[in-house]
Amino acid sequence: MTPHDHGTAVAAETARFVAAVQQADPSLPVPGCPGWTLADLVRHAGSVQRWFTVLLRQRIQEPPRSRDVDLRLPERPEDYPAWLAESAELAADAFTDLDAPMWAWGADQHARFWVRRMLFETLVHRVDAELALGLTPVVDPALAADGVAEFLTNLPFAALFAPGTAELRGADRTIRFGRTDGEGDWLVRLRPDGFGLDPDGAGATADATVRATAADLLFLLYGRIDRTADGVEVSGDDELLTHWFAHSAF
């Protein structure tokens, strides 16, 4: 997917999110985010969008020293859905020159990193909201596959807020994540000094393998389902998979 596609998808995913929650009880618990209500979830999603928008407008070249942002958060949780919709509109205005060099915490040091990251923050929490409401989320398979790639590409850089990743080490151990509903194959290699995607891993034998649809792989990586879920196929070194999922929470 292109940066333009990511920006378009941010708007679409936000619209789905807003449509799901605008008539819902803000105090409803969200099982995908234990301890959160729908109001907490919507506030978080809108806050992330507005924070990333500030970074994009400033085209920051070094880590920000402050996360203070004027969120303009409404007083009533009932008004949060409209505020979230406005957050996406503000973000869209900052989706310009996305190939511009820019500091980012992940692998891609360009403005496009933040649009792609905003997209999957929004998508995963849209799914959280729909599941909390008893709805059946639908995720475009190609979009989900892009989300799997984005997650696995950036996870090695996420130790600041995902400290468990520091434990993802191994003596050249490999895990393959394979998509069952289209093209998509990702080999993660755990080394003594760290871990990451192996760009030359196509066709290589893996110590453990996880196969599922692109959407289920995305939900699995984000901890919304576990590897015992229907439709998830696992094989190989179960201890290695246990170690991965215990330390890869994002």
Rosetta silent file (secondary structure, phi, psi, omega in degrees, C-alpha in Angstrom):
SEQUENCE: MTPHDHGTAVAAETARFVAAVQQADPSLPVPGCPGWTLADLVRHAGSVQRWFTVLLRQRIQEPPRSRDVDLRLPERPEDYPAWLAESAELAADAFTDLDAPMWAWGADQHARFWVRRMLFETLVHRVDAELALGLTPVVDPALAADGVAEFLTNLPFAALFAPGTAELRGADRTIRFGRTDGEGDWLVRLRPDGFGLDPDGAGATADATVRATAADLLFLLYGRIDRTADGVEVSGDDELLTHWFAHSAF
SCORE:     score description
SCORE:     0.000 S_00000001
   1 L     0.000  148.439 -179.288    0.000    0.000    0.000 S_00000001
   2 L   -91.608  162.594  174.371    1.134    3.539   -0.698 S_00000001
   3 H   -54.934  -35.367  177.178    1.250    6.430    1.789 S_00000001
   4 H   -63.140  -43.553  177.652   -1.760    7.872   -0.045 S_00000001
   5 H   -59.485  -40.714 -179.960   -3.638    4.616    0.509 S_00000001
   6 H   -62.839  -42.238  179.092   -2.768    4.765    4.203 S_00000001
   7 H   -64.494  -41.679  176.951   -4.139    8.281    4.513 S_00000001
   8 H   -62.528  -39.866 -179.083   -7.350    7.308    2.761 S_00000001
   9 H   -69.645  -31.445  174.885   -7.664    4.281    5.025 S_00000001
  10 H   -58.055  -46.823 -179.834   -7.247    6.415    8.173 S_00000001
  11 H   -62.573  -43.617 -177.720  -10.357    8.358    7.161 S_00000001
  12 H   -66.963  -43.123 -179.197  -12.300    5.175    6.326 S_00000001
  13 H   -67.731  -37.540  177.567  -11.331    3.367    9.533 S_00000001
  14 H   -65.153  -41.319  178.796  -12.166    6.411   11.646 S_00000001
  15 H   -61.109  -40.718  177.762  -15.564    6.696    9.970 S_00000001
  16 H   -65.215  -41.720  178.704  -16.268    3.035   10.803 S_00000001
  17 H   -59.279  -51.034 -178.431  -15.115    3.602   14.370 S_00000001
  18 H   -61.801  -42.603 -179.633  -17.375    6.643   14.785 S_00000001
  19 H   -61.481  -34.659 -178.909  -20.346    4.852   13.241 S_00000001
  20 H   -71.183  -36.936 -169.539  -19.945    1.995   15.709 S_00000001
  21 H  -103.806   -9.410 -168.694  -19.742    4.111   18.869 S_00000001
  22 L   -65.684  -25.418  177.730  -21.785    7.226   18.233 S_00000001
  23 L  -110.092    9.703 -174.161  -24.990    5.811   19.731 S_00000001
  24 L   -90.184  161.955  176.744  -23.298    3.458   22.222 S_00000001
  25 L   -72.658  116.605 -178.080  -23.017    3.678   25.991 S_00000001
  26 L   -61.859  -20.051 -177.728  -19.632    5.350   26.706 S_00000001
  27 L   -87.917    2.072 -178.490  -19.312    3.368   29.949 S_00000001
  28 L   -64.534  131.078  178.054  -19.395   -0.003   28.169 S_00000001
  29 E   -66.643  151.786  179.697  -16.300   -2.107   29.030 S_00000001
  30 L  -115.682  102.372 -177.203  -13.883   -2.981   26.223 S_00000001
  31 L   -58.015  -33.599 -179.737  -12.613   -6.570   26.599 S_00000001
  32 L   -68.138  -17.916  178.573   -9.766   -5.984   24.131 S_00000001
  33 L  -131.545   80.060 -174.329   -8.376   -3.245   26.403 S_00000001
  34 L   -51.335  132.528 -179.322   -8.933   -4.479   29.973 S_00000001
  35 L    91.079   -8.388 -179.534   -9.942   -1.707   32.354 S_00000001
  36 L  -100.473  150.105  169.060  -11.058    0.618   29.559 S_00000001
  37 E  -102.464  173.435  174.820  -14.534    1.783   28.628 S_00000001
  38 H   -58.214  -38.354  178.402  -15.667    2.854   25.180 S_00000001
  39 H   -60.741  -43.501  178.116  -15.103    6.447   26.264 S_00000001
  40 H   -60.820  -42.633 -177.309  -11.495    5.611   27.199 S_00000001
  41 H   -64.169  -46.833 -179.424  -10.989    3.862   23.868 S_00000001
  42 H   -65.869  -41.349  178.366  -12.348    6.732   21.783 S_00000001
  43 H   -61.531  -41.864  178.844  -10.389    9.291   23.793 S_00000001
  44 H   -62.768  -47.752 -177.821   -7.191    7.303   23.284 S_00000001
  45 H   -61.138  -44.755  178.863   -7.719    6.921   19.534 S_00000001
  46 H   -67.167  -36.273  178.858   -8.454   10.612   19.038 S_00000001
  47 H   -65.114  -41.651  177.760   -5.533   11.637   21.253 S_00000001
  48 H   -62.243  -45.844  179.781   -3.137    9.502   19.234 S_00000001
  49 H   -60.094  -43.475 -177.972   -4.394   10.994   15.980 S_00000001
  50 H   -70.050  -35.124  177.612   -4.023   14.552   17.280 S_00000001
  51 H   -66.950  -46.796  179.125   -0.564   13.867   18.704 S_00000001
  52 H   -63.685  -34.347  178.424    0.680   12.339   15.456 S_00000001
  53 H   -62.105  -41.878  176.669   -0.852   15.266   13.570 S_00000001
  54 H   -60.271  -45.354  179.889    1.248   17.703   15.606 S_00000001
  55 H   -61.953  -41.472 -179.533    4.385   15.686   14.828 S_00000001
  56 H   -65.878  -41.834  179.746    3.550   15.622   11.124 S_00000001
  57 H   -64.556  -34.856 -177.954    2.918   19.343   10.947 S_00000001
  58 H   -84.195  -14.876 -175.995    6.212   20.087   12.671 S_00000001
  59 L    47.079   53.797 -174.737    8.162   17.520   10.622 S_00000001
  60 L   -58.405  145.845 -178.314   10.211   16.861   13.742 S_00000001
  61 L  -113.864    3.722  177.468   13.823   15.791   13.222 S_00000001
  62 L  -152.892  162.732 -179.192   14.516   14.458   16.707 S_00000001
  63 L   -54.891  134.992 -179.309   12.534   12.762   19.486 S_00000001
  64 L   -66.486  144.643  179.787    9.960   15.181   20.954 S_00000001
  65 L   -88.652  -14.322 -177.876   10.681   16.486   24.424 S_00000001
  66 L  -143.822  150.183  174.544    7.021   16.880   25.332 S_00000001
  67 L  -113.054   20.306  179.410    3.727   15.210   24.521 S_00000001
  68 L   -71.954  120.899  179.706    1.625   18.168   25.562 S_00000001
  69 L  -136.618  138.773  174.141   -1.121   18.698   22.978 S_00000001
  70 L   -77.282   97.109 -174.278   -4.251   20.801   23.127 S_00000001
  71 L   -75.653  -22.027 -175.912   -6.696   17.942   22.610 S_00000001
  72 L    52.892   43.402 -177.635   -9.823   20.105   22.806 S_00000001
  73 L   -72.777  129.521  178.440  -11.526   17.129   24.395 S_00000001
  74 L   -62.743  156.051  178.105  -15.261   17.647   25.001 S_00000001
  75 L   -71.402  -35.137 -175.299  -16.498   17.569   28.573 S_00000001
  76 L   -97.382  127.321  176.920  -19.165   14.937   27.858 S_00000001
  77 H   -56.797  -27.558  178.180  -18.118   11.440   26.748 S_00000001
  78 H   -60.628  -21.887 -178.599  -21.241   11.398   24.573 S_00000001
  79 H   -93.833   -0.418 -178.522  -19.503   14.002   22.402 S_00000001
  80 H   -62.873  -40.554 -179.137  -16.308   11.978   21.954 S_00000001
  81 H   -57.502  -43.854  178.269  -17.359   10.290   18.674 S_00000001
  82 H   -64.428  -35.572  177.345  -17.791   13.633   16.901 S_00000001
  83 H   -65.764  -38.842  176.495  -14.464   14.742   18.373 S_00000001
  84 H   -63.915  -42.568  177.260  -12.805   11.598   16.984 S_00000001
  85 H   -58.884  -41.273  178.127  -14.247   12.350   13.554 S_00000001
  86 H   -66.010  -35.175  178.663  -12.778   15.849   13.780 S_00000001
  87 H   -58.787  -43.372  179.266   -9.412   14.362   14.810 S_00000001
  88 H   -66.944  -35.937  177.705   -9.233   12.441   11.539 S_00000001
  89 H   -64.621  -41.487  177.550  -10.154   15.546    9.550 S_00000001
  90 H   -64.295  -39.657  179.850   -7.328   17.478   11.215 S_00000001
  91 H   -63.145  -42.751 -176.972   -4.942   14.622   10.519 S_00000001
  92 H   -57.760  -33.801  179.053   -5.856   14.513    6.836 S_00000001
  93 L   -67.615  -18.881 -179.283   -4.724   18.109    6.439 S_00000001
  94 L   -96.332   -1.689 -178.014   -1.248   17.054    7.625 S_00000001
  95 L   -84.867   66.666  179.498   -0.930   14.168    5.140 S_00000001
  96 L  -128.275  149.481  178.248    1.274   16.090    2.717 S_00000001
  97 L    47.339   57.111 -172.790    4.779   15.405    1.384 S_00000001
  98 L   -75.331   -7.690  173.689    4.807   12.022    3.076 S_00000001
  99 L   -90.326    3.791 -179.531    8.196   11.121    1.605 S_00000001
 100 L   -67.578  137.831  175.454    9.787   13.983    3.544 S_00000001
 101 E   -60.104  140.682 -176.249   12.559   12.908    5.960 S_00000001
 102 L  -163.326  145.951  175.468   11.331   12.968    9.531 S_00000001
 103 L   -66.124  140.287  173.136   12.212   11.441   12.886 S_00000001
 104 L  -148.978  153.482 -178.222   10.203    8.348   13.733 S_00000001
 105 L   -78.242  -13.424 -176.097   10.646    5.711   16.406 S_00000001
 106 L   -99.878 -158.623 -173.027   10.409    2.895   13.843 S_00000001
 107 L   -74.529  -32.656 -172.727   12.288    1.705   10.800 S_00000001
 108 L   -96.322  107.413 -176.943   10.987    4.260    8.278 S_00000001
 109 L   -89.666   58.673  178.947   12.394    7.725    8.968 S_00000001
 110 E  -142.501  163.411 -178.541    9.865    9.590    6.840 S_00000001
 111 L   -58.119  -31.796 -177.640    6.543   11.321    7.411 S_00000001
 112 H   -60.404  -25.293  177.495    4.735    8.326    5.908 S_00000001
 113 H   -54.614  -44.652 -173.237    5.688    6.275    8.987 S_00000001
 114 H   -72.006  -30.466  177.308    3.275    8.261   11.141 S_00000001
 115 H   -69.828  -44.268  179.023    0.358    7.940    8.726 S_00000001
 116 H   -64.160  -40.746  179.112    0.782    4.174    8.544 S_00000001
 117 H   -66.369  -40.532  177.035    1.137    3.944   12.326 S_00000001
 118 H   -61.005  -40.264 -179.274   -1.978    6.099   12.816 S_00000001
 119 H   -57.970  -50.255 -173.592   -3.881    3.819   10.464 S_00000001
 120 H   -79.161  -25.245  168.217   -3.248    0.635   12.415 S_00000001
 121 H   -60.045  -45.626 -177.832   -3.749    2.292   15.795 S_00000001
 122 H   -68.601  -44.311 -177.369   -7.163    3.363   14.514 S_00000001
 123 H   -62.092  -49.116 -177.025   -8.013    0.056   12.853 S_00000001
 124 H   -62.354  -39.392 -179.503   -7.183   -2.127   15.859 S_00000001
 125 H   -77.525  -25.842  170.210   -9.167    0.077   18.216 S_00000001
 126 H   -62.162  -42.710  176.774  -12.087    0.214   15.773 S_00000001
 127 H   -63.092  -42.463  177.118  -12.111   -3.575   16.001 S_00000001
 128 H   -56.035  -44.472 -178.414  -11.933   -3.338   19.816 S_00000001
 129 H   -64.914  -44.877 -177.711  -14.999   -1.104   19.807 S_00000001
 130 H   -65.018  -40.235  178.028  -16.993   -3.341   17.486 S_00000001
 131 H   -64.706  -39.563  178.486  -16.182   -6.461   19.505 S_00000001
 132 H   -62.119  -29.794 -178.581  -17.202   -4.671   22.709 S_00000001
 133 L   -90.882    4.309  179.177  -20.532   -3.895   21.044 S_00000001
 134 L    78.350   16.725  178.563  -21.093   -7.482   19.956 S_00000001
 135 L   -90.832  163.862  177.263  -20.466   -6.711   16.295 S_00000001
 136 L  -103.468  106.912 -176.935  -18.432   -8.817   13.874 S_00000001
 137 L   -67.148  143.818  174.151  -15.478   -6.762   12.626 S_00000001
 138 L  -120.235  128.003  178.966  -14.565   -6.929    8.965 S_00000001
 139 L  -125.708  128.581  177.934  -11.023   -6.041    7.910 S_00000001
 140 L   -56.514  128.079 -176.035   -9.896   -5.859    4.309 S_00000001
 141 H   -58.756  -40.836  179.383   -7.398   -8.724    3.831 S_00000001
 142 H   -65.678  -38.396  177.355   -4.847   -6.626    1.948 S_00000001
 143 H   -65.756  -42.388  178.363   -5.024   -3.953    4.628 S_00000001
 144 H   -62.156  -41.050  178.745   -4.622   -6.566    7.359 S_00000001
 145 H   -62.611  -39.785  176.339   -1.565   -8.012    5.607 S_00000001
 146 H   -63.365  -35.682  177.541   -0.035   -4.548    5.456 S_00000001
 147 H   -66.612  -37.475  175.920   -0.722   -4.256    9.186 S_00000001
 148 H   -62.160  -46.378  179.441    1.109   -7.518    9.865 S_00000001
 149 H   -62.127  -42.185 -179.848    4.112   -6.244    7.907 S_00000001
 150 H   -63.062  -43.189 -179.716    4.015   -2.892    9.700 S_00000001
 151 H   -62.374  -51.271 -174.881    3.883   -4.547   13.122 S_00000001
 152 H   -70.146  -29.429  177.035    6.725   -6.993   12.484 S_00000001
 153 H   -68.607  -40.341 -172.542    8.887   -4.340   10.822 S_00000001
 154 H   -93.968  -18.596 -176.559    8.616   -1.887   13.701 S_00000001
 155 H   -54.949  -38.186  179.719    8.470   -4.179   16.730 S_00000001
 156 H   -61.856  -15.105 -177.650   12.297   -4.407   17.044 S_00000001
 157 H  -101.961    4.562 -167.810   12.346   -0.616   17.614 S_00000001
 158 L   -99.207   15.373 -173.501    9.553   -0.544   20.219 S_00000001
 159 L   -60.483  -27.324 -177.202   11.477   -1.374   23.409 S_00000001
 160 L   -60.221  -39.478 -179.558   10.816    2.081   24.902 S_00000001
 161 L  -117.976    1.901  173.290    7.103    1.322   25.328 S_00000001
 162 L  -133.070   69.974 -170.411    7.174   -2.457   24.829 S_00000001
 163 H   -61.513  -23.205  179.461   10.009   -3.418   27.196 S_00000001
 164 H   -61.219  -23.383 -178.762    9.311   -7.125   26.907 S_00000001
 165 H   -63.355  -19.889  177.221   10.792   -7.071   23.406 S_00000001
 166 H   -63.663  -19.311  179.483   14.238   -6.840   24.992 S_00000001
 167 H   -89.367   -2.917 -178.875   13.784  -10.522   25.884 S_00000001
 168 L   -83.324   79.239  179.667   13.228  -11.570   22.273 S_00000001
 169 L  -128.777  157.706  178.104   16.633  -13.114   21.798 S_00000001
 170 L  -173.582  163.310  179.453   17.671  -16.532   20.617 S_00000001
 171 L   -86.224   72.674  179.145   20.437  -18.582   19.096 S_00000001
 172 L    57.329   55.625  177.511   19.298  -18.083   15.508 S_00000001
 173 E  -102.315  145.981 -173.455   15.718  -19.251   16.103 S_00000001
 174 E  -130.025  145.105  175.729   13.032  -18.505   13.545 S_00000001
 175 E  -128.311  128.910  177.236    9.254  -18.054   13.497 S_00000001
 176 E  -104.682  131.236  172.601    7.257  -17.937   10.289 S_00000001
 177 E  -109.045  115.045 -175.915    3.944  -16.078   10.080 S_00000001
 178 E  -117.806  138.762 -179.443    2.073  -17.231    6.990 S_00000001
 179 E   -90.336  134.266 -177.553   -1.116  -15.894    5.487 S_00000001
 180 L   -98.697   -7.572 -176.945   -3.742  -18.428    4.409 S_00000001
 181 L  -116.735   30.510  179.293   -6.011  -16.093    2.390 S_00000001
 182 L   152.210 -173.210  179.935   -3.505  -14.669   -0.055 S_00000001
 183 L   -72.834  137.930  178.835    0.150  -13.820   -0.489 S_00000001
 184 L   160.135  115.622 -177.588    1.994  -12.990    2.688 S_00000001
 185 E  -150.214  123.489 -176.273    4.894  -14.681    4.441 S_00000001
 186 E  -129.936  123.981  177.958    7.062  -13.194    7.165 S_00000001
 187 E  -107.585  118.964  177.225   10.070  -14.888    8.784 S_00000001
 188 E   -99.748  131.334 -179.351   11.215  -13.445   12.111 S_00000001
 189 E  -113.836  123.790  175.807   14.718  -14.374   13.226 S_00000001
 190 E   -96.053  121.500 -178.490   15.732  -14.231   16.899 S_00000001
 191 E  -114.377  168.596  176.646   19.471  -13.680   17.292 S_00000001
 192 L   -60.487  -26.554 -176.713   21.651  -13.335   20.395 S_00000001
 193 L  -103.876    6.811 -179.991   21.719   -9.557   19.845 S_00000001
 194 E   150.821 -158.268 -177.714   18.073   -9.017   18.948 S_00000001
 195 E  -152.901  166.839  176.510   15.409   -9.952   16.438 S_00000001
 196 E   169.866  172.499  177.250   13.784   -8.791   13.251 S_00000001
 197 E   -66.926  140.533  176.074   12.328   -9.736    9.897 S_00000001
 198 L   -98.405  109.035 -176.469   14.603  -11.785    7.664 S_00000001
 199 L   -67.251  -16.333 -179.284   14.342  -10.304    4.149 S_00000001
 200 L  -107.003   22.842 -171.896   15.846  -13.482    2.690 S_00000001
 201 L   -85.875   -4.158 -177.742   13.572  -15.833    4.608 S_00000001
 202 L   -59.446  125.681  177.308   11.273  -16.928    1.790 S_00000001
 203 L    83.848   -9.779 -179.580   11.274  -20.711    1.607 S_00000001
 204 L   -72.765  148.131  176.593   13.566  -21.151    4.602 S_00000001
 205 L   -72.845  134.065 -179.432   12.673  -23.777    7.181 S_00000001
 206 L  -108.168  152.098  176.963   11.342  -22.220   10.404 S_00000001
 207 L   -72.891  -28.827  177.018   11.564  -23.545   13.945 S_00000001
 208 E  -145.904  148.456 -177.729    7.920  -22.593   14.505 S_00000001
 209 E  -134.435  137.688  173.613    5.134  -21.594   12.147 S_00000001
 210 E  -123.533  127.410  179.741    1.868  -19.712   12.627 S_00000001
 211 E  -128.052  137.204  179.239   -0.668  -19.660    9.795 S_00000001
 212 E  -169.125  174.417  172.183   -3.978  -17.814    9.628 S_00000001
 213 L   -62.860  161.609  179.903   -5.888  -15.296    7.558 S_00000001
 214 H   -58.305  -41.821 -179.068   -4.286  -11.874    7.368 S_00000001
 215 H   -64.457  -43.068 -179.494   -6.899  -10.442    9.742 S_00000001
 216 H   -68.900  -34.507  173.974   -6.385  -13.197   12.309 S_00000001
 217 H   -61.388  -42.284  178.845   -2.608  -12.806   12.107 S_00000001
 218 H   -62.426  -47.248  179.940   -3.070   -9.100   12.796 S_00000001
 219 H   -63.556  -36.184  179.373   -5.396   -9.776   15.745 S_00000001
 220 H   -65.994  -46.784 -179.102   -2.983  -12.419   17.045 S_00000001
 221 H   -63.389  -33.538  178.764    0.040  -10.127   16.916 S_00000001
 222 L   -88.082    5.383  175.074   -1.902   -7.408   18.744 S_00000001
 223 L    76.293   17.756  179.839   -3.061   -9.866   21.398 S_00000001
 224 L   -85.427  -21.579  168.937   -6.756   -9.736   20.495 S_00000001
 225 L  -134.579  167.679  175.215   -6.843  -13.505   19.960 S_00000001
 226 L  -115.950  176.739 -170.648   -4.410  -16.225   20.973 S_00000001
 227 L   -74.866   -2.323  174.384   -2.863  -19.031   19.008 S_00000001
 228 L   -91.556   -0.126 -177.157   -5.499  -21.523   20.166 S_00000001
 229 L   -65.943  150.668  175.451   -8.234  -19.592   18.316 S_00000001
 230 L   -56.734  136.346  177.899  -10.209  -21.277   15.562 S_00000001
 231 L    91.097   -9.063  177.123   -8.537  -20.797   12.212 S_00000001
 232 L   -98.843  123.015  179.974   -5.032  -20.356   13.642 S_00000001
 233 E  -107.500  128.474  178.490   -2.650  -23.175   12.718 S_00000001
 234 E  -125.801  148.425  176.551    0.575  -23.621   14.691 S_00000001
 235 E  -153.491  160.188  177.852    3.409  -26.081   14.299 S_00000001
 236 E    93.656 -147.704 -171.015    6.959  -26.540   15.468 S_00000001
 237 L   -73.702  102.102 -177.438    8.604  -25.323   18.663 S_00000001
 238 H   -69.137  -33.273  178.183    5.785  -24.444   21.058 S_00000001
 239 H   -64.244  -36.748  177.607    8.190  -23.084   23.701 S_00000001
 240 H   -64.393  -43.035  177.864    9.544  -20.633   21.144 S_00000001
 241 H   -65.142  -40.399  176.965    6.024  -19.433   20.341 S_00000001
 242 H   -59.308  -42.942  179.114    5.229  -19.102   24.043 S_00000001
 243 H   -63.925  -42.932  179.737    8.354  -16.981   24.453 S_00000001
 244 H   -60.435  -52.910 -174.402    7.428  -14.809   21.466 S_00000001
 245 H   -71.063  -22.639  177.354    3.872  -14.073   22.542 S_00000001
 246 H   -76.293  -18.635 -173.610    4.900  -13.479   26.158 S_00000001
 247 H  -125.661    8.223 -177.170    7.341  -10.724   25.130 S_00000001
 248 L  -110.744   15.339  178.877    5.924   -9.153   21.965 S_00000001
 249 L   -62.090  132.649 -174.689    3.003   -7.222   23.463 S_00000001
 250 L   -99.340    0.000    0.000    2.788   -3.853   21.745 S_00000001
